[in-house]
Amino acid sequence: MPFLKRIFDFYLFSNIHVALSGFCLTKVTLFSFNIENSLTPYFVAFSIILSYNFIRFFEIKKERLLWFKNWYNFYKIYLFIVAVISAIWLGLIIISNTFNLKSLYILFPFAFMTLFYVVPLFKIGKTEVSFRNFPFIKIFSISIAWAGITVFFPLYEANYDFTLNVYMEFLQRVLFLISITIPFDIRDVKSDSKSLKTIPQVFGIWQSKIIGYVLLIGFVCIGFFRNDFTNLNFIILTVVAIISGAFLLFSSTKRTRYYTGFWVEALPIIWFTLIILFL
């Protein structure tokens, strides 16, 4: 059991799990617009592994994530190997004849938001300024970046025309991502700096959950008004919203990192699995 736990922890804390979630969210977009044989889900997954591990490395160097430091130092060789493998696969995808290199341009603003989520843009005196240090910006920067990378990027790469449905998909994705990020902020409400002014810090835990429920209702309702609406798609969106709402309901400051880092992070995987099973 200790051996299996070490494997599971490596899968989770090396960001392979969150990369799988990014892969699945990108596949959800491609399925929604009937696009096949795209390399973008793999590009997204490998880029998440690289960027998130860089962010972890940066935060540890800045004496943050102290709970994670010992684990990181113990497995840093293995993490380096995973990063190198990811970089190699990204390179192979980029030089592939089937990959649209122009699509990398649309990634720039969202990659910028991801990188400067923790890396300081500039300093004011001794204070480092990054997106995560702006009140209310933290949750929106994460959600918009993920939505852009998993919606706009794969569609642009496939030369798909940006119709109203594309923007509705983007808005749906933002609402979904904000709602499933709230459990992370609830977990960290006591440890986050009060200057961050996260949703739970400002409105309280119960009110934050209500905000999450409203966002999930909006997430489902947007699907109803799309011109590619089908009853089965609507049912899948509703099921995803109900499962997400359940995880939000049981979120608390006492939940472990496994609850958010594995179960909440698995919601995109559940969404994609439902599509595979029923569409």
Phi, psi and chi 1 to 4 in degrees:
 res  aa     phi    psi   chi1   chi2   chi3   chi4
   1 MET       -  -43.6  -71.2  -59.4  -68.0      -
   2 PRO   -58.7  -36.2  -26.6   36.6      -      -
   3 PHE   -65.7  -44.9  174.8   70.7      -      -
   4 LEU   -63.9  -37.7  -67.6  177.0      -      -
   5 LYS   -65.1  -37.5 -173.9  178.7 -176.4  -58.1
   6 ARG   -64.5  -40.1  -74.1 -162.1  -63.7  -89.5
   7 ILE   -64.1  -44.8  -67.1  176.7      -      -
   8 PHE   -63.1  -44.5  177.4   75.1      -      -
   9 ASP   -61.2  -39.8  -77.0   -9.6      -      -
  10 PHE   -65.5  -42.9 -173.3   81.5      -      -
  11 TYR   -57.7  -41.2  163.3   75.5      -      -
  12 LEU   -77.8  -52.5 -167.9   63.1      -      -
  13 PHE   -82.3  -12.4  -63.4  134.2      -      -
  14 SER   -86.3    1.5   65.5      -      -      -
  15 ASN    73.7   17.4  -65.1  -58.1      -      -
  16 ILE   -68.0  -36.9  -65.1  173.6      -      -
  17 HIS   -65.3  -45.4 -175.5   60.4      -      -
  18 VAL   -68.7  -30.6   69.3      -      -      -
  19 ALA   -66.5  -38.9      -      -      -      -
  20 LEU   -63.6  -37.7 -179.5   57.7      -      -
  21 SER   -63.0  -42.7  -67.2      -      -      -
  22 GLY   -63.7  -39.5      -      -      -      -
  23 PHE   -58.2  -47.5  173.8   92.4      -      -
  24 CYS   -67.6  -39.1  -71.1      -      -      -
  25 LEU   -63.6  -37.8  -88.7 -176.8      -      -
  26 THR   -67.5  -39.9  -49.9      -      -      -
  27 LYS   -65.0  -35.4  -68.9  -69.6  -74.5 -174.4
  28 VAL   -58.4  -44.7  166.5      -      -      -
  29 THR   -61.9  -47.0  -59.9      -      -      -
  30 LEU   -63.6  -40.0  -65.5  172.8      -      -
  31 PHE   -64.2  -39.5  -95.0   78.1      -      -
  32 SER   -62.2  -30.9  179.9      -      -      -
  33 PHE  -111.5   17.7  -68.1   91.2      -      -
  34 ASN    56.4   44.7  -59.6  -50.4      -      -
  35 ILE  -108.1  129.2  -62.2  171.2      -      -
  36 GLU  -117.7  166.0  -60.9  178.8   -4.4      -
  37 ASN    56.7   44.2  -57.6  -40.0      -      -
  38 SER  -103.9  141.9  173.3      -      -      -
  39 LEU   -89.4   -5.3  -67.1  173.8      -      -
  40 THR   -62.4  -35.0   52.1      -      -      -
  41 PRO   -59.6  -37.1  -25.0   35.4      -      -
  42 TYR   -71.5  -39.3  -58.4   95.3      -      -
  43 PHE   -59.4  -46.0 -175.2   99.3      -      -
  44 VAL   -61.6  -45.6  169.1      -      -      -
  45 ALA   -61.8  -48.1      -      -      -      -
  46 PHE   -69.4  -35.0  -69.7  123.0      -      -
  47 SER   -68.9  -33.0   62.1      -      -      -
  48 ILE   -64.6  -43.2  -74.1  173.3      -      -
  49 ILE   -58.8  -46.3  -69.8  175.2      -      -
  50 LEU   -65.7  -50.3  -82.0  178.6      -      -
  51 SER   -69.2  -41.3   59.6      -      -      -
  52 TYR   -70.2  -36.1  -88.2   54.1      -      -
  53 ASN   -71.0  -32.1  -81.1  -41.5      -      -
  54 PHE   -65.1  -42.3  169.1   76.9      -      -
  55 ILE   -61.0  -44.0  -71.7  170.5      -      -
  56 ARG   -60.9  -44.4  -71.4  -82.7  176.9   86.6
  57 PHE   -60.0  -45.0  169.8   77.2      -      -
  58 PHE   -63.1  -43.3 -179.0   84.5      -      -
  59 GLU   -67.7  -35.8  -68.8 -161.8  -56.5      -
  60 ILE   -66.8  -40.6  -72.9  170.9      -      -
  61 LYS   -63.0  -27.8  -72.1  -62.8 -177.8 -177.8
  62 LYS   -90.7   13.4  -68.3  -67.9 -177.2  177.9
  63 GLU    61.8   34.9  -64.4  -60.5  -39.7      -
  64 ARG  -106.0  178.1  -56.4  168.4 -172.1  158.1
  65 LEU    50.1   47.5  -68.0  179.8      -      -
  66 LEU   -61.7  -30.5  -63.7  179.3      -      -
  67 TRP   -64.0  -23.8   64.7  -89.3      -      -
  68 PHE   -99.0  -14.5 -178.1   71.6      -      -
  69 LYS   -61.6  -47.5 -174.2  174.2 -178.2  178.5
  70 ASN   -62.6  -42.3  -70.4  -22.9      -      -
  71 TRP   -63.1  -44.1 -174.7   91.7      -      -
  72 TYR   -61.4  -46.3  175.4   88.2      -      -
  73 ASN   -63.4  -33.1  -72.5  -27.8      -      -
  74 PHE   -71.1  -36.1 -174.0   80.9      -      -
  75 TYR  -107.8   13.9  -72.3  100.8      -      -
  76 LYS   -62.9  -30.8   59.6 -175.6  177.4 -177.2
  77 ILE   -65.2  -44.6  -61.4  -61.4      -      -
  78 TYR   -66.4  -37.3  -59.1  100.2      -      -
  79 LEU   -65.4  -37.5  -67.8  170.6      -      -
  80 PHE   -63.7  -41.7  177.3   75.5      -      -
  81 ILE   -62.4  -44.2  -67.4  171.3      -      -
  82 VAL   -61.2  -41.3  168.9      -      -      -
  83 ALA   -64.7  -42.2      -      -      -      -
  84 VAL   -63.9  -44.9  168.8      -      -      -
  85 ILE   -60.5  -42.9  -67.2  171.9      -      -
  86 SER   -62.8  -41.9  -62.0      -      -      -
  87 ALA   -64.0  -40.0      -      -      -      -
  88 ILE   -63.3  -45.5  -69.4  171.5      -      -
  89 TRP   -64.7  -37.7  -84.3  106.5      -      -
  90 LEU   -61.7  -42.9  -85.4  177.5      -      -
  91 GLY   -61.4  -42.6      -      -      -      -
  92 LEU   -64.3  -38.1  -68.1  173.7      -      -
  93 ILE   -65.6  -43.8  -69.3  170.4      -      -
  94 ILE   -63.1  -38.5  -70.5  171.8      -      -
  95 ILE   -87.1   -0.9   65.2  174.9      -      -
  96 SER   -65.3  143.2  169.0      -      -      -
  97 ASN   -66.9  -19.9  -68.5  -29.2      -      -
  98 THR   -93.2   -2.6   60.3      -      -      -
  99 PHE   -96.4  132.1 -176.0   76.0      -      -
 100 ASN   -85.3  103.2  178.8    6.7      -      -
 101 LEU   -62.4  -28.5  -78.8  174.3      -      -
 102 LYS   -64.0  -20.9  -68.8 -177.8  179.0  179.2
 103 SER   -67.0  -18.6   64.2      -      -      -
 104 LEU   -64.8  -26.0  -65.1  178.0      -      -
 105 TYR   -62.1  -38.7  -67.7  123.1      -      -
 106 ILE   -72.1  -15.2 -155.7  168.8      -      -
 107 LEU   -78.1  -23.2  -80.0  179.9      -      -
 108 PHE   -53.4  -52.4  -74.4  154.6      -      -
 109 PRO   -63.8  -35.0   20.5  -32.4      -      -
 110 PHE   -78.0  -34.6  -54.0  112.6      -      -
 111 ALA   -66.6  -38.1      -      -      -      -
 112 PHE   -59.7  -45.8  176.9   86.4      -      -
 113 MET   -63.6  -37.7  -67.0  175.8   72.8      -
 114 THR   -68.4  -47.9  -59.1      -      -      -
 115 LEU   -64.5  -45.3  179.4   62.2      -      -
 116 PHE   -90.0   15.5  -68.5  103.1      -      -
 117 TYR   -64.3  -37.7  168.4   65.7      -      -
 118 VAL  -119.7  -32.2  -68.8      -      -      -
 119 VAL   -73.0  126.6  177.1      -      -      -
 120 PRO   -65.4  136.9   22.5  -32.8      -      -
 121 LEU   -73.4  -40.3  -66.0  162.6      -      -
 122 PHE  -164.2  177.0   53.7   86.5      -      -
 123 LYS  -119.9  142.8  -75.2 -173.6  176.3 -177.3
 124 ILE  -116.8  100.2  -60.6  176.5      -      -
 125 GLY    68.0 -121.5      -      -      -      -
 126 LYS   -98.4    1.5  -66.2 -176.8  178.1  179.9
 127 THR   -90.7  122.6  -56.9      -      -      -
 128 GLU   -84.7  132.3  -65.2 -179.1  -20.1      -
 129 VAL  -108.1  117.3  178.8      -      -      -
 130 SER  -135.0  172.0   60.7      -      -      -
 131 PHE   -58.4  -35.6  -77.8  132.8      -      -
 132 ARG   -70.3  -14.7   68.4  173.1  -66.4  161.1
 133 ASN   -94.1   -3.2  -68.5  -32.8      -      -
 134 PHE   -88.6  130.5  -75.6   98.4      -      -
 135 PRO   -55.1  133.2  -25.1   34.7      -      -
 136 PHE    71.3  -14.1  -70.5  110.2      -      -
 137 ILE   -75.8  -32.2  -66.4  -64.2      -      -
 138 LYS   -49.0  -57.1  175.6 -176.4  174.8 -177.1
 139 ILE   -68.9  -33.6 -165.7  168.4      -      -
 140 PHE   -74.8  -36.5  -66.2  105.6      -      -
 141 SER   -65.5  -40.8   65.9      -      -      -
 142 ILE   -63.4  -48.5  -65.6  170.9      -      -
 143 SER   -67.4  -43.6  -58.1      -      -      -
 144 ILE   -66.8  -40.3  -68.4  172.0      -      -
 145 ALA   -62.8  -47.5      -      -      -      -
 146 TRP   -64.0  -41.1  -93.4   72.6      -      -
 147 ALA   -64.1  -42.8      -      -      -      -
 148 GLY   -63.7  -42.5      -      -      -      -
 149 ILE   -70.1  -34.3  -69.3  167.4      -      -
 150 THR   -97.7   -6.3   61.2      -      -      -
 151 VAL  -118.2  -63.7  175.4      -      -      -
 152 PHE   -64.5  -44.7  -72.8  156.9      -      -
 153 PHE   -60.0  -53.8  168.4   57.9      -      -
 154 PRO   -65.0  -32.5   20.5  -32.3      -      -
 155 LEU   -73.9  -39.4  -64.9  179.2      -      -
 156 TYR   -65.8  -40.3 -170.5   85.2      -      -
 157 GLU   -61.5  -33.2 -165.2  -82.9  -24.1      -
 158 ALA   -86.8    6.1      -      -      -      -
 159 ASN    58.8   35.7  -66.9  -48.5      -      -
 160 TYR   -84.2  135.0 -168.1   92.0      -      -
 161 ASP   -67.1  135.3  -69.5  -26.7      -      -
 162 PHE   -80.5   86.3  -83.5   31.0      -      -
 163 THR   -85.4  178.8   60.0      -      -      -
 164 LEU   -58.4  -37.1  179.0   60.4      -      -
 165 ASN   -59.6  -34.3  -88.2   -5.0      -      -
 166 VAL   -65.1  -45.5  172.9      -      -      -
 167 TYR   -69.3  -32.2  -64.3  105.5      -      -
 168 MET   -68.6  -37.9  -67.1  179.1   78.7      -
 169 GLU   -61.8  -42.8  179.9   89.3    5.7      -
 170 PHE   -61.6  -46.4  175.9   79.4      -      -
 171 LEU   -64.1  -42.4  179.9   57.1      -      -
 172 GLN   -55.6  -45.2  -90.6 -173.4  -55.7      -
 173 ARG   -65.7  -40.3 -164.4   63.3   52.6   82.5
 174 VAL   -61.9  -45.6  170.1      -      -      -
 175 LEU   -62.1  -43.8  -64.2 -179.2      -      -
 176 PHE   -61.7  -46.1  170.9   72.8      -      -
 177 LEU   -68.4  -39.1  -71.3  164.0      -      -
 178 ILE   -61.8  -43.6  -67.5  174.8      -      -
 179 SER   -64.1  -38.0   66.4      -      -      -
 180 ILE   -86.8   -5.7   68.4  170.3      -      -
 181 THR   -86.4  -23.4  -55.6      -      -      -
 182 ILE   -56.7  -41.2  -70.2  174.6      -      -
 183 PRO   -57.7  -32.2  -28.2   36.6      -      -
 184 PHE   -66.9  -42.4  -69.2   85.1      -      -
 185 ASP   -69.2  -32.5  -75.5  -18.0      -      -
 186 ILE   -65.6  -43.6  -69.8  174.6      -      -
 187 ARG   -59.1  -39.5 -179.5 -161.7   66.9 -168.1
 188 ASP   -97.6   11.6  -63.2  -25.6      -      -
 189 VAL   -60.1  -30.7   70.5      -      -      -
 190 LYS   -86.1  -26.3  -66.7 -178.9  178.8  178.2
 191 SER   -95.4  -24.5   58.1      -      -      -
 192 ASP   -67.4  144.1  -83.7  -18.9      -      -
 193 SER   -60.2  138.3  169.3      -      -      -
 194 LYS   -63.8  -20.9  -68.3 -177.5  179.4 -179.9
 195 SER   -69.4  -18.8   62.8      -      -      -
 196 LEU   -67.2  -30.8  -71.6  179.1      -      -
 197 LYS    50.9   54.4  -63.9 -170.5 -177.5  -61.7
 198 THR   -66.6  166.0   61.7      -      -      -
 199 ILE   -56.7  -46.2  -69.2  176.5      -      -
 200 PRO   -64.9  -32.8  -22.5   34.8      -      -
 201 GLN   -67.2  -36.6  -73.6  176.0  -25.9      -
 202 VAL   -84.1  -45.0  173.9      -      -      -
 203 PHE  -103.4  -12.8  -61.6  102.4      -      -
 204 GLY    92.9  161.7      -      -      -      -
 205 ILE   -67.7  -49.6  -68.7  175.1      -      -
 206 TRP   -64.1  -43.2  178.0 -118.2      -      -
 207 GLN   -65.0  -33.3  -70.8   81.4   -4.1      -
 208 SER   -64.6  -38.4  -62.0      -      -      -
 209 LYS   -64.2  -39.9  -67.6 -179.4 -179.6 -178.1
 210 ILE   -62.0  -42.5  -67.3  174.7      -      -
 211 ILE   -58.5  -43.6  -68.5  171.0      -      -
 212 GLY   -60.6  -41.2      -      -      -      -
 213 TYR   -64.3  -41.7  -59.3  144.0      -      -
 214 VAL   -61.6  -42.3  171.5      -      -      -
 215 LEU   -63.4  -39.5  -66.2  173.9      -      -
 216 LEU   -67.6  -35.6  -71.4  171.1      -      -
 217 ILE   -63.6  -43.5  -69.1  171.1      -      -
 218 GLY   -62.2  -39.2      -      -      -      -
 219 PHE   -56.8  -44.8  161.2   73.4      -      -
 220 VAL   -72.5  -43.6  173.8      -      -      -
 221 CYS   -63.7  -36.2  -71.4      -      -      -
 222 ILE   -59.6  -40.1  -69.9  172.8      -      -
 223 GLY   -60.2  -33.1      -      -      -      -
 224 PHE   -67.3  -31.8 -177.1   79.4      -      -
 225 PHE   -93.9   -1.4  -70.7  104.1      -      -
 226 ARG   -74.1  149.2  -73.0  174.2   54.4  159.8
 227 ASN   -78.4   -4.6   58.6   27.5      -      -
 228 ASP  -103.2   23.6   57.8   -6.2      -      -
 229 PHE   -61.1  134.8  169.0   83.1      -      -
 230 THR  -136.3  154.6   65.7      -      -      -
 231 ASN   -60.5  -39.5  -71.5  -27.5      -      -
 232 LEU   -67.6  -41.8 -170.0   51.8      -      -
 233 ASN   -60.9  -41.9  -89.1  -37.3      -      -
 234 PHE   -63.6  -39.7 -173.6   71.5      -      -
 235 ILE   -64.8  -42.6  -69.8  170.0      -      -
 236 ILE   -63.2  -44.0  -70.5  174.7      -      -
 237 LEU   -59.7  -41.3  -73.4  177.0      -      -
 238 THR   -65.2  -42.9  -57.2      -      -      -
 239 VAL   -63.3  -44.1  171.6      -      -      -
 240 VAL   -59.9  -42.9  169.9      -      -      -
 241 ALA   -64.9  -39.9      -      -      -      -
 242 ILE   -65.8  -44.3  -69.4  171.2      -      -
 243 ILE   -64.6  -42.7  -63.5  172.1      -      -
 244 SER   -62.8  -41.2  -57.9      -      -      -
 245 GLY   -63.5  -35.2      -      -      -      -
 246 ALA   -66.1  -43.8      -      -      -      -
 247 PHE   -64.1  -36.8  -80.7  114.3      -      -
 248 LEU   -66.0  -41.6 -177.5   57.1      -      -
 249 LEU   -58.6  -41.8  176.3   64.0      -      -
 250 PHE   -92.2    7.8  -67.5  107.0      -      -
 251 SER   -70.3  143.5  -63.3      -      -      -
 252 SER  -159.8  170.8   74.7      -      -      -
 253 THR   -69.9  -13.4   57.3      -      -      -
 254 LYS   -93.9   -6.6  -64.2 -179.8 -179.2  179.2
 255 ARG   -68.7  144.5  -69.1  -67.0 -179.2 -176.6
 256 THR   -78.9  170.4   66.9      -      -      -
 257 ARG   -67.6  -20.7  -64.1 -173.1 -179.0  -84.4
 258 TYR   -68.4  -33.4  -66.0  101.5      -      -
 259 TYR   -63.2  -49.5 -178.8   81.3      -      -
 260 THR   -82.5  -47.0   48.0      -      -      -
 261 GLY   -66.1  -28.1      -      -      -      -
 262 PHE  -108.1  -58.2  179.3   75.4      -      -
 263 TRP   -70.5  -51.1  -69.4  109.2      -      -
 264 VAL   -65.7  -40.4  176.7      -      -      -
 265 GLU   -65.3  -19.2 -155.1   75.6   72.0      -
 266 ALA   -82.7   -5.5      -      -      -      -
 267 LEU   -58.3  -41.2  -73.7  166.8      -      -
 268 PRO   -62.1  -33.0  -25.4   36.7      -      -
 269 ILE   -67.1  -41.4  -58.2  171.4      -      -
 270 ILE   -62.3  -44.0  -65.6  170.8      -      -
 271 TRP   -58.1  -49.5 -173.8   -0.9      -      -
 272 PHE   -64.7  -38.6  179.2   58.3      -      -
 273 THR   -61.8  -40.9  -58.5      -      -      -
 274 LEU   -62.1  -38.8  -70.9  172.1      -      -
 275 ILE   -64.3  -45.1  -69.7  174.9      -      -
 276 ILE   -61.6  -39.8  -67.7  -64.0      -      -
 277 LEU   -74.6  -34.1  -68.4  175.6      -      -
 278 PHE  -117.4   -9.7  -62.6  107.6      -      -
 279 LEU  -107.2      -  -69.4 -177.2      -      -
